[in-house]
């Protein structure tokens, strides 16, 4: 059984809301290793095992093929992982062997077994790196399926970052993945409204003691928010986080207010008319 004190940390939000900035900041704490989008680590379990009741032998095979490379890549840019052999720790054979601990017929016990698997795999590598806890940043999935993650990890800590939707949309429109459907603006607007509607339901799905919500604009404004973040994570406010905040976060270019020059007046009116309630709910007026 895993120790209760391990409390995994999850970071989510609408795409282009600052989840990467927040994840790298959290990963500066000497007690936390951050996994930056480790592939469908939870999706495959929730979809194949719980939703479609895939035979466990088949799930083990699919999972051990899909996951290793993505998890290794997710820690490849973390300084804490330097010098540690992530490829061996997350090797397909090892993952397949660890998944043999999943054997219960009922969904609740299966969730407990998968939680233990996650702690052995993700938590185990964190400990190899000298960290006692681990965090996962995976914006869209965690954002819209937080209730499923909470069912697996009842002691989880969820950090929810939000950003001015006008800046989110302006940023999305610059991304290569913003397909024209029928235009980049319409595509970005639809993602923002859809994801924010799901995100606003987060507080109804996890206990408030497990939820920390912060606006990106507030995060970059003062190191006081770093102290608040550490308090929520139940970790000491470490100098390495404060140093990283001043070196990379506070002085970083988050393009606040970019929408004023990058969006047309018609686009701004559309966002404020159809998404005005969302903007107001998070203090953007």
C-alpha positions, 0 to 999 in steps of 0.5 A: 500500500502507498503512503497517504502523505504522498498526495499527488499534485495535478495541474490543469486548465484551458490550453494556453492558460499558463499550465506549463509555467505553473508546472515548471514552477511546481517542479522547482520545489526540491520535494516534487518531480513534475511530469509534463503531459505523460501521455494518456496515463490515466485516459487508457485506464479510465476508458479501456478498463472502467468504461469499456471493460477491456480484458486486463491482459489486453489492457496490459499489452496496450498500455505497455506499448503506448505509455513508456516513451511518452512518460520518459519524454515528460520528464526529459526537461526536468533538471531533477531527472538528469543522470537518472535512467528514466527509460529503464524505470519506465520500460515496457516490460516493467510496466507490464509486470507492474500492471499484473497487480491489477486483478480485482473485478470491481471498479472501486478496487481497480481504482485503488490498484491503479492508484498504487500502480501510479505511486509505484511508477511515477512516485518511484521515479520521483524518489529515485530523483530525490523527490518524495512527491510527484505532479502531473500537468495535462491540461485538457484531460485533467481539466475535464475529467478531474472527478475521474482522477479524484476517484483514483487519488482521493488525496490529490491536490488539484491546481487550476490555473485560469487566464483572461479568455481573450488572451487565451483565444489570441494565443490559441490562434497563433498555434499550428494546431488551431485548425481552420474550422471554419476559422482559427478564431471560431476554433479557439473560441469554441475550445475556450468556452467549452473548456471553461464551462467544464472547468467551472464545474471543478469545484463541484467535483473535488473538495475545496481543500483539494483545490487551488485556483489561481489566475495566471495574471495574479501568479506572475504579479507577486511571490506571495502567490508562490507562498500560497501555492506551497501552503496548498501543496503542504510544502515549505516555501523553498528558496528555489521556487522563489528564485525561479519565480523571479528568474523565469516567471515574473520576468517571463513574457506571458503576453498579458493584454495581447488581445487588444492588438491581436484580436479584431473589434468584432472578435472582441465583441463576440467574446465579451457578448457570448463569453462575458459571464465566464470572463466576469466569473473569474474577474476579467472585466 
